[in-house]
Amino acid sequence: MNEHLTERQLIDYAYRLASDTAKQQTQAHLDACEQCRRALERLRARFASLELVRDEVQMSDALLARVVEEAAKPRRVAIFPYRHVLTIGATAAVFLVGVVWLVLHTIRPSRQAHPDAREAFAQRETRLPATPPARPEGVAELASTRGTLQPTDEVSPAAAPTQTFAFAAGARARAEAEGIAEQPPFAPASAIELVVLPRRENVQLTIYNSADLTLVRERRNLTLKRGWNWLQFMWSETLIDPTSLTLEPLEQKDRIEVQQLVFPPRLRELGRWLIRSETSGRVPFELTYLTSGLSWRAFYMGTLAQDEKTMRLESYVRVDNRSGEDYEDAQTRLIVGQVHLLDEIAQLAQRQHPYGSPENFGRSSGRQRGRLERLAEWGFAQTESYELGLLGGLDRKEVRKEGLSEYFLYTIEGTETIPNEWGKRLLSFEAEQIPVENLYKYDEERYGVETVRFLSFANDTEHKLGETPVPDGMVRIYGQVDAQAHLSYVGGTSVKYIPVGEEVELNLGPARLVKVEPTLVQTATSNYVFDSNDNITGWDEVQTWRIEVTNSQTLPAAIEITRAFDTPYWQLTSSDAAVAYAKYDATHARFTLSVEPRRQRTFDYIVTMYRGTRSEQYLKLEAEDER
């Protein structure tokens, strides 16, 4: 095939109508021709949700009785010449086929087949026609923002918004006076005539920070007709979990019943609800589902006062949207806490079959419904709330924070528009004059030969906090360098979840202006112990150390120095009584001291370590000290 494929050839190939030879030739051409591949994709998109509705053959009772009566009458046996046998056989075969066809098409409408099974049966026998099929019974179309719904000529693509409800009245729709059919109609074809309705009224997002999980609640206004309605929802190019989809009317619940949700075969990312309505007109519905790709994280900015005794703390949250869906004017709720998921939402959203393979349909659906109910309960429980300031754009907002057992819920005041592929930063809270403590630590085993700066405070009312837990996040600390409030970066670190009442210590990294330099001045051994063969079995090792501390800052520095020994049997004395020390654990001693601004301070200590059998002498001294 040197020329491009025709639409007829593409249709035969796409819907398995071509012969094996033609199929192979078409496949070879598609492998080499990008233009034809694009044409095939457009063709499939155009017919993605097209299903044929087959008209039923209506047989009156009188005609059926007449056929049966004629079939029951006795017939005279006629003998024909042998040369007419072939003609007679052909005629009998044609008559037999006609009778079987008539009986089957007469009886079949009375069978109560399940709508899903009848839809699958219709699709197995369907072939794409050259002209559009007859319009189905009432069909409502609900497309997600990034859906693949292709409007027909009645509604131009330029006039159709990205999110629409569409309602198509069937060609044989009954008048209201005729009542509602007892049995639901066949699963419908895609909507032929689209009537564009308003966008979703509002959206609620509950985003978990410990898992790739978001609970979405949308309010949509759907126009129903009295009788049976089909609502079609597509989630193309999004990360929506189809197993979590639920739909409920918000009004007239006693007159509207959402009976089932079906996923037509060979049509990915598309589902249909069957709705029985005893009323007609516009009805608000709530659509609920789980999606992936939305996340949030917290980060903090602390500004130290010039004396570094207090700090101003600002807490921000950043919401990122990678779900494939735009959420406009959404009420945003943020959940702090660990969530255990049986399945990853992103994997569920991209499966070919929403519930896995057909044989696993029943097992998956109940589990997913139970999970959705639990998440809805966690995300929207009514509890006591607190009010704090929240900044969004230029206006200060309110953030409501609620305790939900081991979870915590932050509700952002008002609404926020979060487009796909965008992130948005919001101020969660701010607190002034938080008391803080600065401490410089020197510990060669943990930090090497550098002095590390720490900033500590507590999440309680004494420190102007304590109303809510502090989520995980990054903290950056700045200092004021002059009276004009110019800032300099001090350091940063990440923090874990901080419950109410718990103290937090921030590691701000190496301190350039505070140095600790230990020097070994002298080492000696004494008090040898010998066995009967004059072998040394024990001795004392005595080391003298000098510690030099330099503070080049303009503020005093509180310093903690930890020294390690290679034995638990040791005693220590300090040359400077103003330098306090304590036995931190079996092999460590800890010194604490304060150094004035731009000063240097030096002290010595002597440590005696008991080796070998001399450890027994150490134990005796320890026992005496305890008495």
VENSULGI-V708933 format. One record per pair of residues at least 24 apart in sequence whose ideal C-beta (glycine too) atoms are under 7 Angstrom apart, sorted by the first residue. I is the first residue (numbers start at 0). J is the second residue. If there is no record, write none. Layout:
# VENSULGI-V708933
i-><I;I>
j-><J;J>
This chain:
# VENSULGI-V708933
i-><0;0;3;3;3;4;4;6;9;9;9;10;10;13;13;13;14;14;16;44;44;45;46;47;47;48;48;48;49;49;50;50;50;50;50;50;51;51;51;51;52;52;52;52;52;52;53;54;55;56;58;63;66;111;114;114;114;114;115;117;117;118;118;118;119;121;122;131;132;133;134;134;134;134;134;135;135;135;136;136;136;136;136;137;137;137;137;137;137;137;137;138;138;138;138;138;139;139;139;139;139;139;139;139;140;140;140;140;140;141;141;141;141;142;143;143;143;143;144;144;145;145;145;145;145;146;146;147;147;148;150;151;151;153;153;154;154;159;160;160;162;162;163;163;164;164;164;165;165;165;165;166;166;167;167;167;168;172;173;175;175;179;179;179;180;180;183;183;184;186;186;186;187;196;196;201;201;202;202;202;203;203;203;204;204;204;204;204;205;205;205;206;206;206;206;206;206;207;207;208;208;208;208;208;208;208;209;209;209;210;210;211;211;211;211;211;212;212;212;212;212;213;213;213;214;214;214;214;215;215;215;216;216;217;218;218;219;219;220;220;221;221;222;222;223;223;223;223;223;224;225;225;225;225;226;227;227;228;228;229;229;230;230;230;231;231;232;233;233;234;235;236;237;237;237;237;238;238;238;238;238;238;238;238;239;239;239;240;240;240;240;240;240;241;241;242;242;242;242;242;242;243;243;243;243;244;244;245;245;246;246;246;247;247;248;248;249;249;249;250;250;251;251;254;255;262;267;287;287;289;289;290;290;291;291;291;291;292;292;292;292;293;293;294;295;296;297;297;297;297;298;298;299;299;300;301;301;302;302;302;303;303;303;303;304;305;306;307;307;307;308;308;309;309;309;309;310;310;311;312;312;312;313;313;314;314;315;315;315;315;316;316;317;317;317;318;318;318;319;320;320;320;320;320;321;322;323;324;325;325;326;327;328;328;329;329;329;330;331;331;332;332;332;332;333;334;334;334;335;335;335;335;335;336;336;336;341;341;377;377;385;385;387;388;388;389;389;389;390;390;391;391;398;398;400;407;407;430;430;431;432;433;433;433;434;437;438;438;439;439;439;439;439;440;441;441;441;441;442;444;449;450;450;450;450;450;451;451;451;451;452;452;452;452;453;453;453;453;454;454;455;455;455;456;457;457;458;458;458;458;458;459;465;465;468;468;468;468;469;469;470;471;471;474;476;476;512;512;513;513;513;513;514;515;515;515;515;516;517;517;518;518;519;520;520;526;528;528;528;536;536;537;537;537;537;538;538;538;539;539;539;540;540;541;541;542;543;543;544;544;545;545;546;546;547;547;548;548;548;548;549;550;550;550;550;550;551;552;553;554;555;555;555;555;556;556;557;558;558;559;559;560;561;561;562;562;563;564;564;566;568;568;568;568;569;569;569;569;570;571;571;572;572;573;573;574;574;574;575;578>
j-><24;28;32;34;35;28;35;42;38;39;42;42;127;39;42;43;126;127;126;147;149;149;127;147;266;189;266;269;188;189;121;122;125;188;189;263;121;125;132;188;132;133;135;185;187;188;121;133;108;104;105;105;101;182;183;185;186;273;261;185;186;185;186;263;264;185;264;191;188;170;167;169;170;191;192;169;187;188;169;172;184;187;227;168;169;172;224;226;227;228;229;167;187;190;229;231;164;165;166;221;228;229;230;231;164;165;190;193;231;219;230;231;232;233;233;234;237;324;324;325;235;236;237;323;324;233;235;233;235;233;193;191;193;192;193;193;195;195;195;198;198;199;195;196;196;219;221;190;193;194;195;194;222;191;192;193;224;224;226;225;279;225;226;277;226;227;227;273;227;261;263;271;229;220;222;328;330;326;329;330;329;330;332;293;326;329;331;332;332;334;378;293;294;295;318;333;334;334;338;294;295;296;333;334;335;470;336;337;338;338;340;291;294;343;344;345;289;291;338;340;344;289;290;293;289;374;375;378;287;288;290;285;287;286;283;285;284;286;281;283;282;284;280;281;274;276;279;280;282;279;276;277;278;279;276;273;275;274;276;271;273;271;272;274;269;271;270;268;269;268;268;323;290;322;323;324;290;291;292;322;323;344;345;348;288;290;348;288;289;290;344;347;348;270;353;347;353;354;363;364;367;288;289;367;371;270;288;287;371;272;284;286;284;285;282;284;283;284;285;282;283;278;282;278;282;353;351;371;375;344;371;322;344;322;344;345;348;320;321;322;323;320;322;319;333;472;427;470;471;472;472;473;472;474;475;474;476;477;479;486;476;478;479;489;479;479;554;437;478;554;434;435;432;433;434;435;433;435;431;429;430;433;426;429;427;428;424;425;426;427;425;427;422;423;424;417;422;423;422;417;418;419;420;421;420;419;419;419;418;419;417;416;414;416;414;415;417;414;411;415;378;408;409;410;409;378;406;408;406;407;468;470;496;405;406;407;366;370;403;406;466;467;428;428;429;425;426;427;425;426;415;425;427;428;467;467;468;463;464;463;463;462;463;464;462;557;557;559;510;513;556;557;558;559;515;558;560;561;561;563;509;509;510;513;514;515;506;508;509;510;490;507;508;510;504;505;506;507;505;507;502;503;504;503;501;502;497;499;500;501;503;500;499;500;496;497;498;499;494;497;496;495;496;505;505;507;551;552;550;552;556;558;549;546;548;558;560;547;544;546;544;545;544;544;545;613;611;612;613;611;612;610;611;612;613;610;611;613;607;609;613;608;610;605;607;606;603;605;603;604;601;603;601;602;599;601;592;594;599;600;599;594;595;596;597;598;597;596;596;596;593;594;595;596;593;594;593;592;594;589;591;590;587;589;587;588;587;606;608;608;608;609;614;617;606;607;608;609;607;604;606;604;605;602;604;602;603;604;602;602>
